[in-house]
Amino acid sequence: MWCGDRKLAAELVDPIRSGDFNQALMELGATVCTSLNPSCSSCPASGHCLALSIFRHDSLVLVSDFPLKGLMVKQ
């Protein structure tokens, strides 16, 4: 964690509705910021996104590039 994380969290998140904020971040990751096809142009956080400012999409490691683990078979 970085030194400004608590201050930033206090500014961004209403303590009474922190669960709503967390749910919104999870939805953003599941629908917009996907590993295979990120929609950075439609992302409301693209102006603050470290990954977008540092990386290019064609240089990112895709999830499908990782080796598959052995399948477990029910007996």
N, C-alpha and C positions, 0 to 999 in steps of 0.2 A: 504494500500500500504506500502511496506517496503522501507527502506531508500535508497537502491541501485537501485530502479526500473527505475529511469530516466537515470542513467548512463548505466545500462544494455541495456535499450531500445535504447539509442543512439549508443551503440556498435553493436547491432544486426540488427537494422532496418534502411534501407536507407530512409531518410525523403521524398524523391521524390517518392518512391515506397512502402510506408507504407501500402497501401491498398492491395498490392500483398502479403505482409507478413501476414496481418490479414486474408486474404482469405485462405492462405496456412494453417494457424492454424485451421481455421474452417473445412477445408477439412480433416485435420489430425484427428480432433475430430469426424468427421462424418464417416470416413472410417477405421481408425486404432484404435483409443482410444474410443471404444464404451463401454457403460455401461454393456451390456449383454455378450459381447465376445471380450474383448480387445486383440489386437494382439501385445503384448509387444515385442515379439521376432523380429518382423519386423519393429518396430517403430524407426525412426531415432533419436528420442529424448529420448529413453529409458535410456541412460547413464546419463541424467540430470533430470529424472522424479522423483519428490518427492513422488508421489503416489506409484510408483513401489518400491521405496526403503523402504517405511514405511508399506504399506499394502500387504496382500496376496489376491489373487483373490477370494479365498473361504471365506474370511471374509468380503468382500465388500457387502454393501446392494444393491441389484439389483433393478432396476426401477420397475420391476414387483412385488416386495414385498410391494409397497405402495398401500394403499386402493384406489379403483377407486371412482371417484366422480360420482354423479348422472348424467345420460344422459339427455340432453336437447332435447325435442321433438318439432319439428316444428308444428305450428297450422295453 
